[in-house]
């Protein structure tokens, strides 16, 4: 490991390369921990640092009751892509769940699709539980309705849009001062950010239950059905984003 050049996962981006000395410095300042996903040329997938160099682990020990987060990898891949630490080399969401994931985790991976490792950590799936409490979701805070549509939570998106419209109309009719209106909007956005991971977990659990009721316990068919029902819908999110911008422009024009 001494002379190798390593990339490390930082949020949704990869950073590097760094040598071992640079890696030690990153550990000391807390940028890299024993759980951080690492990759170097020749590796088939991203792996936690603690699994690659046990001597590094004492600097950031992992509690015995918690298993290190596993990188999702695809079968038959010879080299991972350092530009994206959260995807295996294969493009198929179903194939990416097959080689190392089993049971409920594989079903969650199939329905979530992109960025599953992030939700795997937020929902604490490796601890044997499924719970999104105490987590924060920036996309829900910044673009709540658009993110909900992107993740195919159409019913929730409609409800949330209705809440926003209701408060907008109420504020206009009551003549709410701009400062108070800003505080109300901030509270609504914070609520979305605090509950988003729990809402999305509940959505995925409902989709798993519906898929199981439809196709039974056949694992291959179940994963295929979940991949069809889940993942993301970028086109719908883009349409909603355009609609939101259009409504804002119309509102400003009417107000002016």
C-alpha positions in Angstrom: 0.0 0.0 0.0 3.0 2.2 0.5 3.6 3.2 -3.1 0.0 3.0 -4.4 -1.9 6.0 -5.5 -5.4 6.0 -3.9 -8.7 7.7 -4.6 -11.1 8.3 -1.7 -14.9 8.9 -1.6 -15.9 12.3 -0.4 -19.7 12.8 -0.3 -20.7 12.1 -3.9 -17.3 12.9 -5.4 -14.0 11.1 -5.6 -10.8 12.8 -4.6 -7.1 11.9 -5.2 -4.9 10.4 -6.0 -2.9 10.4 -2.8 0.0 8.3 -1.5 0.1 6.7 1.9 1.7 9.7 3.6 -1.1 11.9 2.2 -3.7 9.4 3.3 -2.3 9.5 6.9 -2.6 13.3 6.9 -6.2 13.1 5.6 -6.9 10.7 8.5 -5.5 13.0 11.0 -7.7 15.9 9.9 -10.8 13.6 9.8 -11.3 13.8 6.0 -10.7 10.0 5.7 -11.8 7.5 8.2 -11.7 3.7 8.5 -15.1 3.6 6.7 -14.2 5.8 3.8 -14.4 4.0 0.5 -11.1 3.7 -1.3 -10.0 2.7 -4.8 -6.7 2.2 -6.7 -5.9 0.9 -10.2 -6.5 -2.8 -10.5 -9.2 -3.1 -7.8 -12.6 -4.4 -9.0 -14.6 -2.1 -6.7 -14.4 0.5 -4.0 -13.8 -0.9 -0.5 -13.7 0.6 3.1 -10.2 1.7 4.1 -10.3 -0.6 7.2 -10.6 -3.7 4.9 -7.6 -2.6 2.8 -5.2 -1.7 5.5 -6.0 -3.1 9.0 -3.1 -1.1 10.5 -5.0 2.1 9.7 -8.2 1.0 11.5 -7.0 1.9 15.1 -6.9 5.6 14.1 -10.7 5.4 13.6 -12.0 2.2 15.2 -15.3 0.8 14.0 -17.6 -0.4 16.9 -17.7 -4.2 17.0 -21.5 -4.2 16.6 -21.4 -2.2 13.4 -20.2 -3.8 10.2 -18.3 -1.6 7.7 -20.4 -0.3 4.9 -19.8 -2.4 1.8 -19.3 -0.9 -1.6 -21.8 -2.1 -4.2 -20.0 -3.9 -6.9 -21.0 -5.7 -10.1 -20.0 -9.2 -11.2 -17.5 -9.6 -14.0 -16.0 -6.1 -13.6 -12.2 -5.9 -13.7 -11.7 -2.2 -12.9 -13.9 0.4 -11.1 -14.2 4.0 -12.2 -12.6 6.4 -9.7 -14.8 9.3 -10.9 -17.9 7.8 -9.2 -17.3 5.9 -5.9 -21.0 5.1 -5.5 -21.6 3.1 -8.6 -20.2 -0.2 -9.7 -18.7 -0.4 -13.2 -21.9 -2.1 -14.6 -24.8 0.1 -15.6 -27.7 -2.1 -14.7 -29.2 -1.4 -11.3 -30.4 -5.0 -11.0 -26.9 -6.5 -11.8 -25.3 -4.1 -9.2 -27.4 -5.7 -6.4 -26.6 -9.3 -7.3 -23.1 -10.4 -6.3 -22.7 -9.2 -2.7 -26.1 -8.1 -1.5 -28.7 -10.5 -0.1 -32.0 -10.5 1.6 -33.7 -7.2 2.4 -30.6 -5.1 1.6 -30.7 -6.4 -2.0 -34.3 -5.4 -2.3 -33.7 -1.9 -1.0 -30.8 -1.6 -3.4 -33.0 -2.7 -6.3 -35.7 -0.1 -5.5 -33.4 2.8 -4.6 -31.1 2.3 -7.6 -28.7 5.2 -7.8 -26.9 6.4 -4.6 -28.0 3.3 -2.7 -24.8 3.3 -0.5 -25.8 6.7 0.8 -29.3 5.6 1.8 -27.8 2.3 3.1 -25.9 4.4 5.7 -28.7 6.8 6.4 -31.2 4.0 7.1 -28.6 2.0 9.2 -29.3 -1.2 7.2 -26.0 -2.7 8.2 -27.0 -2.5 11.8 -30.0 -4.8 11.2 -32.5 -2.0 11.4 -34.2 0.3 8.9 -34.6 3.8 10.4 -34.0 7.2 9.0 -34.4 9.1 12.3 -31.9 11.8 13.1 -30.7 12.4 9.5 -30.7 15.4 7.3 -31.5 15.6 3.6 -30.2 18.6 1.7 -32.0 18.0 -1.7 -35.3 17.9 0.3 -34.5 21.1 2.0 -33.5 22.9 -1.2 -35.8 21.4 -3.8 -38.4 19.4 -1.9 -41.1 18.8 -4.5 -38.6 18.3 -7.3 -36.6 15.7 -5.3 -39.8 13.9 -4.4 -40.8 13.6 -8.0 -37.2 12.6 -8.9 -37.5 9.7 -6.4 -40.9 8.7 -7.8 -42.8 9.8 -4.6 -45.5 11.3 -6.7 -48.3 11.2 -4.1 -46.1 12.9 -1.5 -44.9 15.5 -4.0 -48.6 16.4 -4.7 -49.4 16.7 -1.0 -46.3 18.8 -0.4 -47.0 21.0 -3.4 -50.5 21.5 -2.0 -49.1 22.5 1.4 -46.9 25.1 -0.3 -49.7 26.5 -2.3 -52.0 26.6 0.7 -49.5 28.6 2.8 -48.8 30.9 -0.2 -52.5 31.7 -0.6 -53.0 32.1 3.1 -50.1 34.5 3.4 -51.4 36.6 0.5 -54.9 36.8 1.9 -53.8 37.6 5.4 -51.2 40.1 4.3 -48.4 38.3 6.1 -45.2 40.4 6.3 -42.3 39.3 4.1 -40.1 38.4 7.0 -42.7 36.2 8.6 -43.3 34.5 5.2 -39.6 33.8 4.9 -39.6 32.1 8.4 -42.6 30.0 7.4 -40.9 28.9 4.2 -37.8 28.0 6.1 -39.7 26.0 8.7 -41.4 24.0 5.9 -38.1 23.3 4.2 -36.5 22.2 7.4 -39.4 19.9 8.1 -38.9 18.3 4.6 -35.1 17.9 5.2 -35.6 16.3 8.7 -38.3 13.8 7.6 -37.2 13.1 4.0 -35.1 10.0 4.7 -37.9 8.5 6.8 -40.5 9.3 4.0 -38.3 7.8 1.4 -37.7 4.7 3.5 -41.4 4.2 4.0 -42.0 4.7 0.3 -39.4 2.0 -0.6 -40.9 -0.4 2.0 -44.3 0.0 0.4 -42.9 -0.6 -3.0 -41.2 -3.8 -1.8 -44.5 -5.0 -0.2 -46.4 -4.3 -3.4 -43.8 -6.0 -5.6 -43.8 -9.0 -3.3 -47.5 -9.3 -3.4 -47.4 -9.1 -7.2 -44.6 -11.5 -8.1 -44.2 -13.6 -4.9 -40.8 -14.5 -3.4 -38.9 -15.2 -6.6 -35.8 -13.1 -5.9 -34.9 -12.5 -9.6 -38.4 -11.4 -10.5 -38.8 -9.4 -7.3 -35.6 -7.4 -8.0 -36.5 -6.8 -11.6 -40.0 -5.6 -10.6 -38.4 -3.3 -7.9 -35.9 -1.9 -10.4 -38.8 -1.1 -12.7 -40.9 0.6 -10.0 -38.0 2.4 -8.3 -34.8 4.2 -9.1 -35.3 7.8 -10.3 -37.3 9.8 -12.9 -35.1 12.6 -14.1 -37.5 13.6 -16.9 -40.4 14.1 -14.5 -38.2 16.1 -12.1 -37.0 18.3 -15.0 -40.6 19.0 -16.0 -41.6 19.9 -12.5 -38.6 22.2 -12.1 -39.6 24.0 -15.3 -43.2 24.3 -14.1 -42.0 25.7 -10.7 -39.8 28.3 -12.5 -42.7 29.3 -14.8 -45.1 29.7 -11.9 -42.6 31.9 -10.0 -42.1 34.1 -13.1 -45.9 34.4 -13.6 -46.3 35.3 -9.9 -43.6 38.0 -10.1 -45.2 39.4 -13.2 -48.6 39.6 -11.6 -47.2 41.1 -8.4 -45.3 43.7 -10.4 
